[in-house]
Amino acid sequence: MSGRQYKRQVASLVLLAAIVLLHFSPARCQVAPDFKPKKKTESAPAPDVARWQYLLDDLAREARTLTQEEKRPLLVAEVADAYWDLDQARSRELFMSALEAALSLKPDTKDAGQALRQVITLATNRDAPLARRLSEKILEAGSEKRWARAESVSAAVDLLETDPAAAAQLAEANAPSGPTMDSAWFTLQLGRRDPAAADRVYAAYLSRFAPETGFGLERLLWLAGYPFGYAEAFGGSLSPSRLVGFSGMRSPGLTPRPVLAQAFLDVALRASQDALRRAGSEQPQRAEAFNALVLFTAAYLLPEVQRYRPQSLPAWSQVEQQAQAGASAPEKDAVAKRIQEIFGSRPRPGQQEPAEPYAGGQVEDLLAGAEKLPGGCRRDTEFAKAALSIGHSKDFSRAFEVSGRAESESIRASVREFLYYDMSYGALERRDAVSLEDAQKYAEFVTSPEQRALLYIKIAAAALRRHDRQLASGLLVKTMRLTETVSEPASQASILLAAAAGLADFDAYESYKALKEAVKIVNRVKALNGDDFRILRRVNLACQAGQDIWYGGSDRAERFSLFETFARIATADVDGSLSLARDLDEPSTRIRSLISIARAMTKKARGGPAASSRS
C-alpha cells in the first residue's frame, strides 16, 4: 500500500467514525449561537388545509355561475360556512355575496324565501353579529325588499330549536322592520325557553312605535297578547273583520308581564289617538275603517287598562266614544262579534290540556259501542281504534287481545304491525340489559321493509352507543339488503344513506359500498330528496272505497342526509368520497356534497371534532 493510499484509508475511517458519533450522540443536532431560524409564515396554510381551500374557491366560482339561479344563494352560503374555519373575513364576504344572490331572485316566490332563510340560518349558526349585519343589509334594501324582512324572521323561528340565543339576536335585529305574525309567534315560543330573552325581543319591537316610524295601529296589535299572558295575536288589516292571527292556544309558563303591559298600553293609547286624528283627514270609507280599528282596540284593551293602567281609563273612554261616533253600524257589529270570539276562545283559569284521543274511559266507550254493532268494517275499525289507543299507553298485551276481536284479517295485521313497531321502539327506550335483544325480536315481526329498516337503524345506533360494533354492523348490513325488497327509489336511497352513515365510523368498506349504490339511485331518479329518511306509519280505518281515514304518523332516523353521509365517510376514505361526489349528475347536489367533504376535512386538519354537515 502506498503512502497516498494509506492516507486516504485513514481519512475515510475518520470520516466514518465522525458520522457514527453524530448518529448516536444524544445531541443529534446543535444550532450555532448566531443562527436564527426563519419565522413561519402564518398566512400560508398547511398543505392539507390548502387543498380544501383551493377546492372551496373553485366551488364558489362554480356556484356563482350555476344556471339554476335559485340554487346559487344556498351553495355560496354553504361555501361560506365551510370557509369559516379557514378565513372568517373571506367567509363573511361569501355570506354577503350569498345574501345578494338571494335578494336578486324574483321576490315573493318560494325559491326566494327559502334561499334567504337558508343563508341567514347558516350565518346565524356561525356568528350572531354576522347575522345582524345581514339583517341590516336587508333593511337597507328598502321597501321593495319587504318580503325579505319577513323571511329573516322566519329564519329566527327555524333556529329556535337549535340555538334560541342566536335566534333571539336575529329576531331583535329585525325589530326595525316592525312586528308581524311571525314575530309575535316567535316571541311566544321563545318565552317558553328563555322568558328574559323574549321580553327583550318584545321590547325591541315595541320601541319602534313612534309617530315618525310610519307603523300604524294594525301593526301594533300584533304585540297585544304577549304582555297580558295570552297566547294570541291579531293584526294586518284596518278592518276588524279581516284581522288575521291566532288565538285559543295554551302556552304553559306564559304569565302576564306588568311592566311590558303598562308600556304597551301607553303606546297603544297614543297610536289610537293618532289613528283618530288621521281618520279626520281621510275619505269617508277609509275614515270609517280607522274608527272601526280604534273601536276594536279599545274594546280589546279596556279590561287590561283596568288592571294595569287604571289612571288612563278616562283617556281610553274618550277614545272609545270618539271611535263609536265615527264607525258605521256594520263595522260596530263586526267589532262586537270579533271581540266575543277572542274572549270566548281564551282558556279558562285552571283549564286542563285536552286529553289524548281515545284515552282513559273513552277506550271503554269505544269497546262497549263496538260490541253493540253487527259484524263488519265499522265494528272492526272501532276495535282497531281501541287497540291502538291502548297500545299508546304501553299496555300491549291488552292491545293485542282487543285487536284480535276484529274479523278482518287485514285490519288485524295492520294494527299488530303498528303495535310491534311501538314495542320495538319501546324496548330501546328501556335501556336495560335485554332491551336490544327485545327490540330486534319485535322488529322481525314488522313486515314493511321501510319500517323494519328504520328500526334496524335505530337499534344499530343504540348498539353503537353501547360500543357493540358487531351487532351494529350486522344490523346495518341487513338494512342494506332490505333495499332489494323496496320498490320506491326515494326509500331505497334513504335506507342506503342511513346505513352508510352508521357504518362510516367503523367499516369504511361497507359504508363506501352503500354510498356508491345510493349515488346510482340519486342519479337515476330526478328531483330525489336525500335529506331525510322518514316513513309513514298508518292504519287505514276507512270502510268505503275511496275514503282515506288514517291513524298514525311519521317517524324518522337519526339526523342524516346525503351530504352528512359524504362528510362522515370522508374522514375515513377521503379519496373514495371525492370520487363518488364527483359522480353525482345534478350540479347543485354535486357541489353541496363536495362542500360537505371539504368542511369535514378542514375540521379534521384543524384537529376539531368529528365533522358533520350543516345541510
C-alpha positions in Angstrom: 0.0 0.0 0.0 1.4 3.4 -1.0 1.6 6.3 1.4 -1.1 8.1 -0.5 -3.4 5.2 -0.3 -2.7 4.8 3.4 -3.7 8.4 4.0 -6.9 8.0 2.0 -7.9 5.0 4.1 -7.2 6.7 7.3 -9.2 9.8 6.2 -12.1 7.5 5.3 -12.1 5.8 8.7 -12.0 9.2 10.5 -15.0 10.4 8.5 -16.9 7.2 9.1 -16.2 7.5 12.8 -17.5 11.0 12.9 -20.7 10.0 11.1 -21.2 7.2 13.7 -20.7 9.6 16.6 -23.1 12.1 15.2 -25.8 9.5 14.7 -25.6 8.0 18.2 -25.0 11.2 20.1 -27.8 12.4 22.4 -27.5 15.9 21.0 -28.1 14.9 17.4 -28.2 18.5 16.2 -26.9 21.7 17.6 -27.7 25.2 16.4 -24.9 27.8 16.3 -25.5 30.6 18.8 -25.8 33.2 16.0 -28.2 31.1 13.9 -31.8 32.5 13.8 -34.4 30.2 12.2 -36.8 31.8 9.8 -40.1 32.8 11.0 -43.0 30.6 10.0 -45.3 32.4 7.5 -48.7 32.3 9.3 -50.6 33.3 6.2 -49.6 30.2 4.3 -52.0 27.4 5.1 -50.7 23.9 5.8 -50.7 21.7 2.6 -53.7 19.6 3.7 -55.7 22.7 4.6 -54.7 24.5 1.4 -56.1 21.6 -0.7 -59.6 22.2 0.7 -59.2 26.0 0.5 -58.5 25.7 -3.3 -61.4 23.3 -3.7 -63.8 25.7 -1.9 -62.6 28.6 -4.1 -63.4 26.5 -7.2 -66.8 25.6 -5.8 -67.6 29.2 -5.0 -66.9 30.2 -8.6 -69.0 27.3 -10.0 -71.9 28.1 -7.6 -72.0 31.8 -8.7 -72.3 30.8 -12.4 -74.8 27.9 -11.9 -77.6 28.0 -14.5 -80.1 27.3 -11.7 -80.2 30.8 -10.2 -82.4 29.7 -7.3 -79.7 27.3 -6.1 -76.9 29.9 -6.1 -77.6 31.6 -2.7 -77.5 28.3 -0.7 -74.5 27.0 -2.5 -72.5 30.2 -1.9 -73.6 30.2 1.7 -72.5 26.6 2.1 -69.1 27.5 0.8 -69.0 30.5 3.2 -70.0 28.2 6.1 -67.2 25.7 5.2 -64.7 28.6 4.9 -65.4 29.9 8.4 -62.7 27.7 10.0 -60.2 28.8 7.3 -60.7 32.5 7.0 -63.5 34.3 8.7 -63.1 37.5 6.7 -63.4 35.6 3.5 -66.4 33.7 4.9 -68.2 36.9 5.7 -67.6 38.2 2.2 -69.1 35.0 0.8 -72.1 35.2 3.1 -72.7 38.7 1.9 -72.5 37.5 -1.7 -75.0 34.7 -0.9 -77.4 37.3 0.6 -77.1 39.5 -2.6 -77.8 36.4 -4.7 -80.9 35.6 -2.7 -82.2 39.2 -2.8 -81.7 39.2 -6.6 -84.2 36.4 -7.0 -87.8 37.1 -8.1 -89.5 38.4 -4.9 -92.4 36.8 -3.1 -91.6 33.3 -4.5 -91.0 30.1 -2.7 -87.4 29.8 -4.1 -86.5 33.3 -3.0 -88.0 32.9 0.5 -86.4 29.5 1.1 -83.0 30.7 -0.2 -83.0 33.7 2.1 -83.9 31.7 5.1 -81.1 29.2 4.4 -78.5 31.9 4.0 -79.5 33.7 7.3 -79.8 30.4 9.2 -76.3 29.3 8.2 -74.8 32.7 9.0 -76.5 32.9 12.4 -75.2 29.4 13.3 -71.7 30.7 12.7 -71.8 34.2 14.2 -74.7 36.3 15.6 -73.1 39.7 14.7 -72.7 38.5 11.1 -76.4 37.6 11.1 -77.2 41.0 12.5 -75.2 42.6 9.6 -77.1 40.6 7.1 -80.4 41.7 8.6 -79.2 45.3 8.5 -78.4 44.8 4.8 -81.9 43.6 4.2 -83.3 46.7 5.9 -81.1 48.9 3.9 -82.5 47.4 0.7 -85.7 49.5 1.1 -89.4 48.8 1.0 -89.2 46.8 -2.2 -87.5 44.0 -0.1 -90.2 43.8 2.5 -90.7 40.1 1.7 -87.0 39.5 2.7 -87.6 41.0 6.1 -90.4 38.6 6.8 -88.2 35.7 5.7 -85.4 36.7 8.1 -87.9 36.5 11.0 -88.9 33.0 9.7 -85.3 32.1 9.8 -85.3 33.1 13.5 -88.3 30.8 14.1 -86.4 27.9 12.3 -83.4 28.5 14.7 -85.4 28.3 17.9 -84.9 24.6 18.4 -81.2 24.5 17.8 -80.0 27.9 19.1 -82.5 30.1 21.0 -79.9 32.7 21.9 -78.9 33.2 18.3 -82.5 33.2 17.2 -83.3 35.9 19.7 -80.5 38.1 18.4 -81.6 37.6 14.9 -85.3 38.5 15.7 -84.2 41.5 17.7 -82.1 42.7 14.7 -85.2 42.7 12.6 -87.2 44.9 15.0 -86.8 48.0 12.8 -88.9 46.3 10.2 -91.8 46.2 12.6 -93.9 43.3 14.1 -95.6 40.6 12.1 -97.5 37.5 12.9 -94.2 35.6 12.6 -92.5 37.9 15.2 -95.5 37.5 17.5 -95.4 33.8 17.2 -91.6 33.8 17.7 -91.8 35.8 20.9 -94.4 33.4 22.4 -92.2 30.3 21.5 -89.0 32.0 22.8 -90.8 32.8 26.0 -91.1 29.0 26.7 -87.3 28.6 26.5 -86.0 32.0 27.7 -88.5 34.4 29.1 -85.9 37.2 29.7 -84.8 37.0 26.0 -88.4 37.0 24.9 -89.0 40.2 26.9 -86.0 41.8 25.3 -87.2 40.9 21.8 -90.7 42.2 22.6 -89.4 45.5 24.0 -87.2 45.9 20.8 -90.3 45.7 18.6 -92.4 47.9 20.9 -89.8 50.6 20.9 -90.1 51.0 17.2 -93.6 52.6 17.5 -93.3 56.3 17.3 -95.2 58.8 15.0 -92.2 59.1 12.7 -91.8 55.4 12.1 -94.9 55.1 10.0 -96.2 51.9 11.7 -99.9 52.0 12.3 -102.2 50.6 14.8 -102.8 47.5 12.6 -99.1 46.6 13.1 -99.1 47.4 16.8 -101.9 45.0 17.5 -99.5 42.1 16.8 -97.9 42.9 20.2 -101.1 42.9 22.2 -101.3 39.3 23.5 -97.9 38.6 25.0 -97.6 41.2 27.8 -101.0 40.2 29.2 -100.2 36.5 29.3 -102.4 35.5 26.3 -101.1 33.2 23.6 -102.8 35.2 20.8 -102.0 37.9 18.3 -104.0 39.8 15.6 -103.2 42.4 13.1 -102.5 43.1 9.4 -105.7 45.0 8.4 -107.6 48.2 9.1 -110.9 46.2 9.2 -111.5 44.2 12.4 -113.4 41.5 10.5 -110.3 40.9 8.4 -107.6 40.8 11.1 -105.6 37.6 10.9 -103.7 35.9 13.6 -104.1 33.1 16.2 -105.8 32.6 19.5 -107.3 30.0 21.8 -103.9 28.4 22.4 -102.4 27.2 25.7 -98.9 28.2 26.4 -97.5 26.7 29.7 -95.5 29.1 31.7 -96.8 32.2 29.9 -97.7 34.8 32.5 -98.5 38.5 32.4 -95.7 41.0 32.2 -97.0 44.0 34.1 -94.1 46.3 33.1 -94.5 45.4 29.4 -98.2 45.6 29.7 -98.1 49.1 31.0 -95.6 50.2 28.3 -97.8 48.6 25.6 -101.0 50.3 26.8 -99.2 53.7 26.8 -98.1 53.2 23.2 -101.5 51.8 22.2 -103.3 54.9 23.6 -101.0 57.2 21.6 -101.4 55.1 18.5 -105.2 55.1 18.8 -105.3 58.8 19.3 -103.1 59.2 16.2 -105.4 56.9 14.2 -108.4 59.0 15.1 -106.6 62.2 14.0 -105.8 60.5 10.7 -109.4 59.5 10.3 -110.4 63.1 10.4 -108.5 63.8 7.2 -109.4 60.7 5.2 -112.1 59.9 2.7 -115.3 58.6 4.4 -114.8 54.9 3.7 -111.2 54.9 4.9 -112.2 57.1 7.9 -114.8 54.5 8.9 -112.1 51.8 8.8 -109.8 53.8 11.0 -112.6 54.4 13.5 -113.6 50.7 13.5 -110.0 49.6 14.2 -109.7 52.1 17.1 -113.1 50.8 18.4 -111.8 47.2 18.3 -108.5 48.2 20.0 -110.4 50.0 22.8 -112.8 47.1 23.4 -110.0 44.6 23.3 -107.8 46.5 25.7 -110.2 48.1 28.2 -110.1 45.1 30.6 -106.3 45.3 30.6 -106.4 49.1 31.2 -108.4 48.5 34.3 -105.8 46.0 35.6 -102.6 47.7 34.6 -103.3 51.4 33.8 -106.5 52.4 35.7 -105.4 56.0 35.8 -105.7 56.2 32.0 -109.3 55.0 31.9 -110.8 58.4 31.2 -108.5 58.9 28.2 -109.4 55.4 26.8 -113.1 56.1 27.4 -112.8 59.2 25.3 -111.1 57.3 22.6 -113.8 54.6 22.6 -116.6 57.2 22.4 -115.0 59.1 19.5 -114.4 55.8 17.6 -118.1 54.8 18.2 -119.3 58.0 16.7 -117.2 57.6 13.6 -117.7 53.8 12.9 -120.5 52.5 10.7 -123.2 50.2 12.1 -121.8 47.1 10.2 -118.3 47.8 11.5 -119.6 48.1 15.1 -121.3 44.7 14.7 -118.1 43.2 13.3 -116.1 44.6 16.2 -118.6 43.1 18.8 -118.6 39.7 17.1 -114.8 39.6 16.8 -114.3 40.6 20.5 -116.7 37.9 21.6 -114.9 35.3 19.6 -111.5 36.2 21.0 -112.6 36.4 24.6 -114.5 33.2 24.3 -111.5 31.3 22.9 -109.2 32.1 25.8 -108.6 29.2 28.2 -110.4 29.5 31.5 -108.2 29.7 34.6 -107.1 26.2 35.6 -108.5 24.6 32.4 -106.8 21.3 31.7 -105.0 20.5 28.5 -107.1 18.3 26.2 -106.7 14.6 26.8 -105.2 12.2 24.4 -107.6 10.9 21.8 -109.5 7.7 22.9 -107.7 7.9 26.3 -109.0 6.5 29.6 -112.7 6.0 29.8 -113.1 6.7 26.1 -111.5 3.4 25.3 -114.1 1.6 27.3 -116.8 3.6 25.5 -115.3 2.5 22.1 -115.3 -1.1 23.2 -118.8 -1.0 24.5 -120.0 0.6 21.3 -118.2 -1.9 19.1 -119.8 -4.8 20.9 -123.3 -3.5 20.1 -122.5 -3.2 16.4 -123.2 -6.0 13.9 -120.2 -7.7 12.3 -118.5 -5.7 9.6 -116.0 -3.0 8.8 -117.3 -0.4 11.2 -117.2 -2.8 14.1 -113.7 -3.8 13.2 -112.4 -0.2 13.0 -113.8 0.6 16.4 -111.9 -2.3 17.8 -108.8 -1.1 15.9 -109.1 2.4 17.4 -109.4 1.0 20.9 -106.4 -1.4 20.4 -104.2 1.4 19.0 -105.1 3.7 21.9 -104.4 1.0 24.4 -101.0 0.4 22.7 -100.3 4.1 23.0 -100.5 3.7 26.8 -98.0 0.7 26.5 -100.5 -2.0 27.6 -99.5 -4.1 24.6 -100.9 -7.4 25.9 -104.4 -6.0 26.1 -103.9 -4.1 22.8 -103.2 -7.4 21.0 -106.2 -9.0 22.7 -108.5 -6.2 21.6 -107.1 -6.2 18.0 -107.9 -9.9 17.8 -111.6 -9.1 18.1 -111.6 -7.6 14.6 -112.9 -10.1 12.0 -110.9 -8.6 9.1 -107.5 -10.2 8.7 -106.1 -7.1 7.0 -107.2 -4.8 9.9 -105.8 -7.2 12.5 -102.5 -7.5 10.6 -102.0 -3.7 10.1 -102.9 -3.0 13.8 -100.5 -5.6 15.1 -97.7 -4.4 12.8 -98.2 -0.9 14.2 -98.0 -2.4 17.8 -94.9 -4.4 17.1 -93.1 -1.3 15.8 -94.1 0.5 19.0 -92.9 -2.5 21.1 -89.5 -2.5 19.3 -89.0 1.2 19.8 -90.3 1.0 23.4 -87.7 -1.7 24.2 -84.9 0.7 23.1 -86.2 3.3 25.5 -85.8 0.9 28.4 -82.0 0.7 28.0 -81.7 -2.4 30.2 -79.6 -5.5 29.6 -82.0 -7.2 27.2 -83.5 -4.1 25.6 -81.5 -4.5 22.3 -82.5 -8.2 22.1 -86.2 -7.4 22.6 -86.1 -4.6 20.1 -84.6 -6.9 17.4 -87.2 -9.6 18.3 -90.2 -7.3 17.8 -88.6 -5.7 14.7 -88.7 -9.1 12.9 -92.5 -9.1 13.2 -92.7 -5.8 11.2 -93.3 -6.8 7.6 -92.9 -3.4 5.9 -89.3 -3.3 4.7 -89.1 0.5 5.1 -90.3 0.3 8.7 -88.1 -2.6 9.6 -85.1 -0.8 8.1 -85.8 2.2 10.2 -86.0 0.1 13.3 -82.7 -1.7 12.4 -81.0 1.7 12.0 -82.3 2.9 15.4 -81.2 -0.4 17.1 -77.8 -0.1 15.4 -77.4 3.4 16.8 -78.3 2.2 20.3 -75.8 -0.7 19.9 -73.0 1.8 18.9 -73.7 3.9 22.0 -73.1 0.7 24.0 -69.9 0.0 22.0 -71.3 -3.1 20.4 -69.9 -2.7 16.9 -70.5 -6.3 15.9 -74.3 -6.1 16.5 -74.4 -2.7 14.8 -72.5 -3.9 11.7 -74.8 -6.9 11.3 -77.9 -4.9 11.6 -76.7 -2.2 9.1 -75.7 -4.9 6.6 -79.2 -6.4 6.9 -80.6 -2.9 6.4 -78.8 -2.6 3.1 -80.2 -5.9 2.0 -83.8 -4.7 2.6 -83.4 -2.3 -0.3 -83.9 -5.3 -2.6 -87.5 -5.6 -1.4 -88.3 -1.9 -1.5 -89.8 -0.6 -4.8 -89.7 3.2 -4.1 -86.4 4.7 -5.2 -86.5 7.5 -2.6 -86.9 4.9 0.2 -84.1 2.8 -1.3 -81.7 5.8 -1.4 -82.7 6.9 2.1 -82.1 3.4 3.6 -78.7 3.1 1.9 -77.6 6.6 3.1 -78.7 6.0 6.6 -76.8 2.6 6.6 -73.7 4.2 5.1 -73.7 7.0 7.7 -74.0 4.4 10.5 -71.2 2.3 9.1 -68.8 5.2 8.4 -67.2 5.2 11.8 -66.1 1.6 11.9 -66.5 -0.1 8.5 -65.3 2.2 5.7 -65.6 -0.5 3.0 -69.2 -1.4 3.7 -70.0 2.3 4.1 -68.5 3.1 0.7 -70.5 0.3 -0.9 -73.7 1.6 0.5 -73.0 5.2 -0.6 -72.0 4.1 -4.1 -75.3 2.3 -4.5 -77.2 5.4 -3.2 -75.4 7.7 -5.7 -76.5 5.4 -8.5 -80.2 5.8 -7.4 -79.8 9.6 -6.9 -78.5 9.9 -10.4 -81.3 7.6 -11.8 -84.2 9.4 -10.2 -84.7 13.1 -10.8 -85.6 15.5 -8.0 -84.9 12.9 -5.4 -84.6 14.4 -1.9 -81.9 12.6 0.1 -82.0 14.9 3.0 -84.2 12.8 5.2 -85.2 9.2 5.9 -88.8 9.5 7.1 -91.5 6.8 6.9 -95.3 6.9 7.3 -96.8 4.6 9.8 -100.6 4.4 9.2 -103.5 2.1 9.7 -106.4 2.6 7.3 -109.7 2.9 9.2 -111.9 3.7 6.2 -114.8 1.4 5.4 -115.7 2.7 1.9 -113.7 2.6 -1.2 -112.0 5.9 -2.0 -112.1 7.1 1.7 -108.9 7.9 3.5 -109.2 7.7 7.3 -105.8 7.0 8.8 -104.5 6.5 12.3 -100.7 7.1 12.7 -98.0 9.5 11.8 -94.4 9.5 10.7 -91.1 8.5 12.2 -87.5 9.2 11.1 -84.0 8.0 11.6 -81.4 10.0 13.5 -80.5 13.1 11.6 -78.6 12.5 8.4 -78.6 13.4 4.7 -76.7 12.7 1.5 -74.3 15.5 2.4 -74.0 14.3 6.0 -73.1 10.9 4.8 -70.4 12.2 2.5 -68.9 14.2 5.4 -68.9 11.1 7.7 -67.3 8.9 5.1 -64.7 11.5 4.0 -62.9 11.3 7.4 -62.2 7.6 6.8 -61.9 7.5 3.0 -61.4 11.0 1.5 -60.4 10.0 -2.0 -63.3 7.5 -2.3 -65.8 10.0 -1.1 -64.5 12.7 -3.5 -64.7 10.2 -6.4 -68.3 9.3 -5.5 -69.3 13.0 -5.1 -68.0 13.9 -8.5 -70.1 11.1 -10.0 -73.3 12.9 -9.0 -75.0 14.2 -12.1 -77.1 17.0 -10.7 -74.8 20.1 -10.4 -76.1 21.6 -7.1 -76.2 18.2 -5.4 -72.6 17.5 -6.5 -71.4 20.9 -5.3 -73.0 20.6 -1.9 -71.5 17.1 -1.5 -68.1 18.4 -2.3 -68.6 21.3 0.1 -69.5 18.8 2.9 -66.4 16.8 2.3 -64.2 20.0 2.3 -65.9 21.1 5.6 -65.3 17.8 7.2 -61.7 17.5 6.2 -60.9 21.1 7.2 -62.2 20.3 10.7 -60.1 17.2 10.8 -57.0 19.0 9.7 -57.6 21.7 12.3 -57.9 19.0 15.0 -61.6 19.7 15.6 -64.4 17.3 16.5 -65.8 14.8 14.1 -67.2 16.6 11.2 -70.8 16.8 10.2 -72.7 18.6 7.5 -74.9 21.5 8.2 -77.3 20.6 5.5 
